[in-house]
Amino acid sequence: MPYPRSEQETVLTYEYETRQWLAYSCVPAHIRKLTDIGRNVTILDRDESGEPSAIRAELSSKQVRMMAERVMTEEQRVAAADRLRLLNVNRAKTNVVEPTG
């Protein structure tokens, strides 16, 4: 049975001796991601449809990153938006399919 939103959580624990991260989750989006990337995934609980509703998985140190939040200035935001707009225009030009015949 799916857990109520107020009880859904994802917990990461680092075991220094083994240098492994252990992940526990009952958040559906995190379960899907951890099932794809984790090792030794253990399904702890299933919902009525048979889908996992709680799992435990192992992650390597390279799979977990902690970094400072990026804060962009208005100038940087405008420049990034311009680059994205140009990329989308160029992508649209290369995906044009011309009729044959």
PEWO-V548488 format. One record per pair of residues at least 4 apart in sequence whose ideal C-beta (glycine too) atoms are under 7 Angstrom apart, sorted by the first residue. I is the first residue (numbers start at 1). J is the second residue. Records with the same first field share a line. If there is no record, write none. Layout:
BEGIN
I: J + J
END
This chain:
BEGIN
1: 47 + 48 + 53
2: 47 + 53
3: 7 + 8 + 26 + 53
8: 26 + 27
9: 26 + 27
10: 23 + 25 + 27 + 30
11: 24
12: 21 + 23 + 64
13: 22
14: 21
15: 20 + 22
19: 61
20: 58
21: 59 + 61 + 64
22: 56 + 58
23: 34 + 38 + 56 + 57 + 59
24: 56
25: 30 + 31 + 34 + 55
26: 53 + 54
27: 31
28: 32
29: 33
30: 34
31: 35 + 52 + 55
32: 36
33: 37
34: 38 + 41 + 55 + 57
35: 41 + 52 + 55
37: 63
38: 57 + 58 + 59
39: 57 + 58
40: 57 + 58
41: 55 + 57
42: 55 + 56
43: 52 + 55
44: 54 + 55 + 56
45: 53 + 54
46: 50 + 51 + 52 + 53
47: 51 + 53
59: 63 + 64
72: 76 + 77 + 80
74: 78
75: 79
76: 80
77: 81
78: 82
79: 83
80: 84
81: 85
82: 86
83: 87
84: 88
85: 89
86: 90
87: 91
88: 92
89: 93
90: 94
91: 95
END
